[in-house]
Amino acid sequence: MDIRIEKTERAIKNAFLELRGKKPLEKITVIELCRLACINKSTFYGHYEDIYDLSDTLEEELVQSILSSISWDETYNPQETDAFTQALCMAFLANISLIRILFSGKEQGRLGSRLEAGIKEQMYQRYPDYRDDAEKSILFSYMIQGAYHAYLNHQDADTQTLVRVLGEVAGAIKTLY
């Protein structure tokens, strides 16, 4: 990628994150973002369709970052749900700043849904017979969404306690299958 394009992308994303940290997504305008990024509107529209497209791109990058920070070969298999849950919590914590900016307010639930889709896709690639197993799909949805919402509701809890408890819960759930 051309260095100028990279600099422009970085300026747009940094300006968006600065604005998003201060106000809800629906209150951010292209004009104010362009002013902050020191670009014109046509440059912005050359990169993104609108503010929501930019937000979606950043959200997807964050989800991919979280998923790629998990060592899938070492921690992920259906019999090691506690280790996987702990790895997922650590990935949340490593990305806490961006999570708080991109998925605050009305956007909070979107991260759980995106993570669930991404984790299940990784799982189905490794275990294709799970794709059509409704029971396993329900259990994994419960574990992923449950871990995410427990994390959201207890962000101020001691990290070791949060990770330990979620790992224990996941370990207990795996006995169901």
N, C-alpha and C positions, 0 to 999 in steps of 0.2 A: 504494500500500500504506500502511496506517495506520502512523504513526510508532512506535506501541507494538509492533506486530508486527515492524517492522524492528529495533527495539532487542532484542526477545526473540530473533529469528533471529540477530542478531549475537552476543548473549551465548552462545547455544547453540553456535554455530560456533566462537567463540573458546575457550570452555571445552573443546570437543572437541579442537581443535588443540593446546591446552596439554596435555591428557591424552595425546593420540596421540603427541605428541613425547616422552613419557616411557615409554610402555608399548605393547605390541601391541594391536591392535584388539580381539581376543577377551577382553582383560583389563579393558576399560573397561565400567563399569556405568552404567546410567541414573541410579541414585541419586547416585553421585559426580559425574557430569556436572551433574545438577540442583543439587547443593550448590554446585559451583563457579560455575555460571551464575546462581545465586540465583533459581531458579525451582522450581516444584513439578513432580512427575511428570506430572500431568494436562496441564500446559502443554507439556511436552516431547512427550507423545503427541498433542497437538493439532497438532503440526508434523511429527512423524516417527513412523513405525511402530516403529522400534527403532534401536539404535546403527548397525546395518549400513545401514539406509536413510539415515541422516544421513551416514555415510561415503561411500556411493554418490553422494549428492547433491553432496558436496564434491568428490569425484573427478571427476564429470561437469562441474562448474563449472570445475575446473582444466583439464581437457582442452579445454573450449570456449575458455577463456582462451588456452591455447597455440595452438589453431587460429586464433583470431581475431587473434592477434598477428602472424600471417604474412600478408603482403600477397599474397593469392592471384593477383590480376590481374598483378602485376609479376613475381613469382618463381616462379609455378607454371605450368609447362606441361611436357609430357613430354620436350621437348628441352632443358630447363634444369634437369635433376635436381641438378646440383652447386649451383646457386644456391638451389634449394628445400631441399636437405639442410642447407646453411649457415644458411638462415633457420630451419629446424626446430631446429637446435642452439642458435641464439641464443635461440629461444623457450624451450627447456629451461633454459638458463642464467638467463633472466629470471625463471623460476619455481622456481628450485632449492630454495628454502626449503620451499615447499609440497610439492614433489615428494618431498623427503626425509622429510617428516612423513607424508604420506598414502600414499605408496607404498614404505614401508620394510618390511623383513622379508618375510613371506609375500606381501605385496601388491605386491611389486616388478614382477612380470610383467604385472600388470593394466594399467599405464600403456601399455606397448607395444601391447597388444591393443586398448585403447580408442583410442589414437592411429591405429593402422592402420585401424580401422573408420571413424573420422572423416575421415582423409585420403582414403581410398578413396571415401567418399561424396562429398566435395568434387570429387574427380577425375571420378567418374561423372556428376556434374551438368554438368561442363564438357565431358566427352568420353563421351557415352552409349554409343558403340560399344565402349568399353573394358570395360563391365560384363560382357560375355560372352566376353571375351578372356582365356582361362586363362593364356596366356604372360605377358601384361602384368600380370595380377593377381599371379602368382608373383614376377615381378621387383620389383614395387612392395612386396610383402610383405617380400621379402628386403632391399630398401633401407631400408624403414621400421624393421623389426625390427633389422636390422643396425646402423643408425645409433643406435637406442635402446640396444641392448646394448653397443655400443662406447662410447657416452657413459657408461653405468652403470659399466663396468669401468675407465674412465679419467677419472673426475670430477676427479681431482687433477692431470691433465695441463694443460699450458699451453693456455688457451682458444683462442688463435690456431692452435696446432698441431692441436688436436682438430678444429676447424671446417675448417681447410684440408685435412687428411687425409681426413676424411669427404666433403668436397666433391669431392676428387680421385677417391675410390673411386666415388662416385655418377656422376661424369663418365665413368669407365671402363665402368661397368655399362650406361650408356645406349647404348653402342655395340652392345649385344646386341639392341636392338630398333630 
